Amino acid sequence: MKYELWKSGNSYSFFPENDTTLRGLLDADAKRLTVIEAETWEDAQRLKHEFLGWEPYKPMESER
């Protein structure tokens, strides 16, 4: 599955590429930073953190 990473001001939005509802909620100034392809949400989050240079992704206990 593909996921899109968007940035508007200081906030990020990350969601499946085919989710037009969430894309429609983005601010007018939002810019797509990248598209990430991953098999699972956890893998997509891991790749997003790597792309942004953040510390490694740690899933919440309920996601395991």
C-alpha positions as CSV (number, residue, x, y, z in Angstrom):
1,M,0.0,0.0,0.0
2,K,1.1,3.6,-0.6
3,Y,1.0,6.3,2.0
4,E,1.3,10.1,1.5
5,L,3.2,12.4,3.8
6,W,2.0,16.0,3.8
7,K,3.2,19.1,5.6
8,S,1.2,22.3,6.4
9,G,3.0,24.8,8.6
10,N,4.5,22.8,11.5
11,S,2.2,19.9,11.2
12,Y,2.3,16.6,9.3
13,S,-0.4,14.4,7.9
14,F,0.2,10.8,6.9
15,F,-2.5,8.6,5.4
16,P,-3.1,6.0,2.7
17,E,-2.8,7.4,-0.8
18,N,-6.3,6.3,-1.7
19,D,-8.0,8.2,1.2
20,T,-9.5,11.1,-0.6
21,T,-11.5,12.1,2.5
22,L,-8.4,12.9,4.5
23,R,-6.7,14.6,1.5
24,G,-9.8,16.8,1.3
25,L,-9.2,18.0,4.9
26,L,-5.7,19.3,4.2
27,D,-5.1,23.0,4.5
28,A,-4.7,24.8,1.2
29,D,-1.0,25.4,1.8
30,A,-0.3,21.7,2.4
31,K,2.6,20.2,0.4
32,R,3.1,16.5,-0.3
33,L,6.6,15.6,0.8
34,T,6.7,12.0,-0.3
35,V,4.9,8.8,-1.0
36,I,5.9,5.8,1.0
37,E,5.2,2.2,-0.1
38,A,4.9,-0.4,2.7
39,E,3.0,-3.6,3.4
40,T,1.9,-2.6,6.9
41,W,1.1,0.6,8.9
42,E,4.0,-0.1,11.2
43,D,6.4,-0.4,8.3
44,A,5.0,2.8,6.8
45,Q,5.5,4.6,10.1
46,R,9.1,3.3,10.4
47,L,9.9,4.6,6.9
48,K,8.2,8.0,7.6
49,H,10.4,8.4,10.7
50,E,13.5,7.6,8.7
51,F,12.5,10.0,6.0
52,L,12.0,12.8,8.5
53,G,15.2,12.0,10.4
54,W,13.2,11.3,13.6
55,E,14.0,8.7,16.2
56,P,13.0,5.1,15.3
57,Y,9.2,4.5,15.3
58,K,7.9,2.7,18.4
59,P,4.4,1.4,18.0
60,M,1.9,1.9,20.8
61,E,1.2,-1.2,22.8
62,S,-2.3,-1.5,21.3
63,E,-0.8,-1.7,17.8
64,R,1.1,-4.9,18.5
